[in-house]
């Protein structure tokens, strides 16, 4: 029986091993491990790839969400609009910086924040919108940008899952003041450890953001801001430079696999939507089914591994409920009906650089026999 992993990080990185080893030796020989030439090179390369003015490497994707909120210096607590079905990191960033997340339900066709539902949540305390290009599909940026302009709101893009995705020929991460990226190992552009970074499109923020990652300092021992230790290290930067050259190829391969699912899976499954004005890079190929858990078990019985992104809706996480209760803020479960529906029915299918078209056709064959 064919065994299909959901992901396999060894096989994912195997094509690059010799280049990794050479880069690792180069870094060791240099004797410089933090904020050196490898980080500087990757920052320039990724900024050029995105067509962003600047890029700043950081220690994690969470830091890439938090530091812009700090640099923007909103009064505490301000309100930041965020999708109700995002990963917990997006919400943690808002809370960790002293602000209040205001949840907006998703569009059930795209699973991204529904622009038509945003305006009703805007108040005099609203300072920013933090959108998420979930699963690798860009949000509807024309509508969101119009709302930001109308209400004078800052925009931070969570691009943790959308490396290389485009909306009308413009890369995700280049619409807002800042685009936040994660380089967690499973990402389409993944490191061999934690890492993240910010595409900086508002150059008035650039110098403060660059200082904030390094103890608030531009010059050693001279600290202008209360800063943080969040620096992409030289080794991870070197690895990312290698893989960046293959990002379009990785995305293209995943799109070919996704096209097989979209063409051949039977109509019992709710499939991702694609459209002509944006490119979905399918970091996650997410389907929905009302008997999701049965389907997951059925596939495992046939040696096909899947994942759930994500099993618990944010409003039901203990940490979020405790935070809202502590600050005597209302968190009504009835406000998150759509998010709950997604979290209760979503299943992520194998769709990786490690998979062949034959692998995916096997998954499709097995799934189409599920009753």
ABEGO torsion letter per residue (X at the ends): XBBBBABBAAAAAAAAAAAAAAAAAAAAAAGBABGBAAAAAAAAAAAAAAGBABBBBBABAAAAAAAAAAAAGBBOBBBBBBBAABBAAAAAAAAAAGBBBBBBBBBAAAGBBBAAAAAAABBAABABBBBBBBGGBBBBAAAAAAAAAAAGBBBBBBAAAABGBBBGGBBBGAABABBBBBABAABABBBAEBEBEBBBABAAAAAAAAAAABGGBABBGBBABBBBBBBBBAAAAAAAAAAAAAAAAAAAAAAAAAAAAAAABBAABBBBBBBAABBBAGABBBBBBAAAAAAAAAAAAAGBBBBBOBABBAAABAAAAAAAAAAGBBBBAAAAAAAAAAAAABBBBBBBAABBAAAAAAAAAAAAABX
